[in-house]
Amino acid sequence: MGFFYSQFFVRPTYPTRSFQGETVLVTGANVGLGLEAARHIVRLGASRVILGVRNVEAGEAAKMEIETSTGRSGVCEVWKVDLASYTSVLAFGDRIAQIPRLDAVILNAALATRTFEFAEGYERTITVNVINTLLLALLILPSLKATRQKVPSVHPCLTFVVSEVHAWADTTEFESGRSDLLKALSDPIKAKMRGRYPMSKLLEVLLVQELAGRVRGSEVMIDMVNPGLCHSQLGREAGVGFMIMKIVLARSTEVGSRTLVHGVSMGLEGHGVYMTDGQLENTALSPFVRSKEGGEVREKLWDELSMILEGVRPGIMENAQ
Ligand SMILES: NC(=O)c1ccc[n+]([C@@H]2O[C@H](COP(=O)([O-])OP(=O)(O)OC[C@H]3O[C@@H](n4cnc5c(N)ncnc54)[C@H](OP(=O)(O)O)[C@@H]3O)[C@@H](O)[C@H]2O)c1
């Protein structure tokens, strides 16, 4: 389905699946799609919802808002995680490893900026949206797998929030002959920051595909969702054109957040799949992602990511199986 058709005519269905008894983690849950997805999950009966946020005060405000609107208190917990920092992600992942069960995770936190800054030696969007999002996924996979073992009736889900703009990425930015693509994208002289957010989402799509290919879907279902263009804080630095496009086309944050809840409601059929409008739709992946060249870039990226993450936490890549 095309972008304009989806924005004008499709409303993802209102989530109704029960989360009774479940523990769910949502990152970037203080505002935007993450906050609304967390609100749905609390409303749908989850026992414990961890709001992973970089600003604890904003997280506490979100928690209060969820409690007031759902009438359910004692469910949400605010945990600090800054995806621009390896130390913070490792501490968060290690804390998650202590909890007795983890049923579903929505890796939603991301940023869109045109300002070049470094975080952990890579351009910040690459670090937050790609490297540390994957690091966090690898840190929490053992908890999801362990929940499958302990509670066989549960099929744990790991959902990544991606975007259709992955198809807008300028793939000529991948310098042929280079195997350190993330490093090359972090060159402050050459980085094309106008297209950086779409590029980060393309990298995420490729790496999630690779991860899902390595992890058994029967253990943990891994998928990715495109929420469509939605009102949120994202793009706060974008120009007037983007703001006008949002006014005309964007879904409400609540409507967009339904797609995140659908992401963590899939069974085995969702494994490795890209969802749009709350439906499985692998054919909506960009021609590049489905091409031979896309496959080659995916392999190089995975090798580079493995090298980076093994440097951050030796042995971590063993979790990707
Ligand atoms: N809105 C759309 O039209 C749209 C379309 C397609 C895909 N998406 C995807 O949807 C997801 C949610 O975006 P949104 O639209 O809800 O945007 P948003 O309102 O800007 O929310 C982004 C969330 O990510 C958090 N975040 C940013 N940098 C972080 C860091 N270093 N560490 C931890 N958390 C960090 C933000 O925290 P702070 O509040 O502290 O900044 C915020 O909670 C993103 O993955 C985005 O790519 C959005």
The ligand as a Tripos MOL2 file, in Angstrom:
@<TRIPOS>MOLECULE
LIG
   48    52     1     0     0
SMALL
NO_CHARGES

@<TRIPOS>ATOM
      1 N1          6.6520    9.9830   14.3900 N.am      1 LIG1
      2 C1          6.7630    9.4540   13.2000 C.2       1 LIG1
      3 O1          6.1980    9.9610   12.2100 O.2       1 LIG1
      4 C2          7.5470    8.1930   13.0040 C.ar      1 LIG1
      5 C3          7.4760    7.5390   11.7700 C.ar      1 LIG1
      6 C4          8.1790    6.3700   11.5830 C.ar      1 LIG1
      7 C5          8.9490    5.8570   12.5970 C.ar      1 LIG1
      8 N2          9.0280    6.5130   13.7830 N.ar      1 LIG1
      9 C6          9.8520    5.8990   14.8440 C.3       1 LIG1
     10 O2          9.0840    5.8310   16.0260 O.3       1 LIG1
     11 C7          9.9530    5.8020   17.1750 C.3       1 LIG1
     12 C8          9.4530    6.7910   18.2080 C.3       1 LIG1
     13 O3          9.5350    8.0880   17.6810 O.3       1 LIG1
     14 P1          8.5080    9.2380   18.0170 P.3       1 LIG1
     15 O4          7.9410    9.6870   16.7300 O.co2     1 LIG1
     16 O5          7.6100    8.8440   19.1250 O.co2     1 LIG1
     17 O6          9.5520   10.3690   18.4810 O.3       1 LIG1
     18 P2          9.7340   11.1990   19.8260 P.3       1 LIG1
     19 O7          8.4350   11.7460   20.2730 O.co2     1 LIG1
     20 O8         10.8610   12.1530   19.5210 O.co2     1 LIG1
     21 O9         10.2270   10.0920   20.8760 O.3       1 LIG1
     22 C9         11.5210    9.5510   20.7860 C.3       1 LIG1
     23 C10        11.8810    8.9260   22.1070 C.3       1 LIG1
     24 O10        13.2250    8.4370   22.0100 O.3       1 LIG1
     25 C11        13.9450    8.9280   23.1240 C.3       1 LIG1
     26 N3         15.3850    9.0650   22.8770 N.ar      1 LIG1
     27 C12        16.0170    9.8600   21.9800 C.ar      1 LIG1
     28 N4         17.3390    9.7700   22.1670 N.ar      1 LIG1
     29 C13        17.5450    8.9050   23.1920 C.ar      1 LIG1
     30 C14        18.6920    8.4180   23.8760 C.ar      1 LIG1
     31 N5         19.9210    8.8240   23.5740 N.pl3     1 LIG1
     32 N6         18.5230    7.5230   24.8720 N.ar      1 LIG1
     33 C15        17.2850    7.1230   25.2410 C.ar      1 LIG1
     34 N7         16.1650    7.5730   24.6590 N.ar      1 LIG1
     35 C16        16.2980    8.4470   23.6440 C.ar      1 LIG1
     36 C17        13.3440   10.2980   23.3920 C.3       1 LIG1
     37 O11        13.7000   10.7450   24.6820 O.3       1 LIG1
     38 P3         13.7160   12.3340   25.0150 P.3       1 LIG1
     39 O12        12.2770   12.7380   25.1760 O.co2     1 LIG1
     40 O13        14.5060   12.4080   26.2630 O.co2     1 LIG1
     41 O14        14.3530   13.0180   23.8380 O.co2     1 LIG1
     42 C18        11.8840    9.9300   23.2600 C.3       1 LIG1
     43 O15        11.4350    9.3030   24.4260 O.3       1 LIG1
     44 C19        11.3480    6.1110   16.6300 C.3       1 LIG1
     45 O16        12.0650    4.9000   16.5070 O.3       1 LIG1
     46 C20        11.0800    6.6930   15.2590 C.3       1 LIG1
     47 O17        12.1540    6.4890   14.3810 O.3       1 LIG1
     48 C21         8.3410    7.6630   14.0190 C.ar      1 LIG1
@<TRIPOS>BOND
     1     1     2 1
     2     2     3 2
     3     2     4 1
     4     4     5 ar
     5     4    48 ar
     6     5     6 ar
     7     6     7 ar
     8     7     8 ar
     9     8     9 1
    10     8    48 ar
    11     9    10 1
    12     9    46 1
    13    10    11 1
    14    11    12 1
    15    11    44 1
    16    12    13 1
    17    13    14 1
    18    14    15 2
    19    14    16 1
    20    14    17 1
    21    17    18 1
    22    18    19 2
    23    18    20 1
    24    18    21 1
    25    21    22 1
    26    22    23 1
    27    23    24 1
    28    23    42 1
    29    24    25 1
    30    25    26 1
    31    25    36 1
    32    26    27 ar
    33    26    35 ar
    34    27    28 ar
    35    28    29 ar
    36    29    30 ar
    37    29    35 ar
    38    30    31 1
    39    30    32 ar
    40    32    33 ar
    41    33    34 ar
    42    34    35 ar
    43    36    37 1
    44    36    42 1
    45    37    38 1
    46    38    39 2
    47    38    40 1
    48    38    41 1
    49    42    43 1
    50    44    45 1
    51    44    46 1
    52    46    47 1
@<TRIPOS>SUBSTRUCTURE
     1 LIG1         1 GROUP 0 **** ****
